[in-house]
Amino acid sequence: PGCLLLQILSYLGACDRLLKQGYEEGQVEEAMEMFQYSENKAAEFLRLLAQFNDMGFQQNEIKEVLLLCGNQREKALEELMMK
């Protein structure tokens, strides 16, 4: 039981830190789930998602490509450019 509580508190802390960086709650929760609650991977995903979104790419395409490319920026950008 104590272990689960620590995991929940860790998750909530990670979500709170990501929300404070200006990401939307739904996106934060989705990213945390996609990356098995790894705050670092979720943060990188959200950063790249925002970056590619600002470049004019479609959000659903960005998500798909980032997952396929494992958050590798250059590889993901190449894939997006080819679409």
C-alpha positions in Angstrom: 0.0 0.0 0.0 2.8 2.5 0.9 4.5 1.8 -2.5 1.3 2.7 -4.4 0.9 5.9 -2.4 4.5 6.9 -3.3 3.8 6.2 -7.0 0.6 8.3 -6.9 2.4 11.2 -5.2 5.3 10.9 -7.7 2.8 11.0 -10.6 0.9 14.0 -9.2 4.2 15.9 -8.6 5.4 15.2 -12.1 2.0 16.3 -13.5 2.1 19.5 -11.4 5.6 20.3 -12.7 4.6 19.8 -16.3 1.4 21.9 -15.8 3.5 24.7 -14.4 5.5 24.7 -17.6 2.3 25.7 -19.4 1.1 22.4 -20.9 -2.6 21.6 -20.9 -3.8 19.1 -18.3 -5.2 16.6 -20.9 -1.9 16.6 -22.8 0.1 16.1 -19.6 -2.0 13.1 -18.5 -1.9 11.6 -22.0 1.9 12.0 -22.3 2.5 10.5 -18.8 0.4 7.5 -19.8 2.1 7.1 -23.1 5.5 7.0 -21.6 4.6 4.9 -18.6 4.8 7.8 -16.2 8.3 8.8 -17.1 8.4 12.6 -16.4 11.5 13.1 -18.6 10.0 11.3 -21.6 6.7 13.0 -21.2 8.3 16.4 -20.9 10.4 15.9 -24.0 7.3 14.7 -25.9 5.3 17.8 -24.8 8.2 20.1 -25.7 8.5 18.6 -29.2 4.7 18.5 -29.7 4.5 22.2 -29.0 7.5 22.9 -31.2 6.1 21.0 -34.2 2.7 22.4 -33.6 4.2 25.9 -33.9 5.7 24.9 -37.2 2.2 24.2 -38.5 2.1 20.4 -38.4 -1.2 18.6 -37.3 -1.2 17.5 -33.7 -2.4 13.9 -34.4 0.4 13.4 -37.0 2.9 14.9 -34.6 1.9 12.5 -31.8 2.0 9.5 -34.1 5.5 10.4 -35.5 6.9 11.2 -32.1 5.8 7.8 -30.7 7.2 6.0 -33.8 10.5 7.9 -33.6 10.9 7.6 -29.8 10.9 11.4 -29.3 13.9 11.8 -31.6 13.5 15.3 -32.9 15.4 15.1 -36.2 14.0 11.8 -37.2 10.4 13.0 -36.3 10.9 16.2 -38.3 12.0 14.2 -41.3 8.9 12.0 -41.1 6.6 15.0 -40.7 8.2 16.7 -43.7 7.6 13.6 -45.9 3.9 13.6 -45.1 
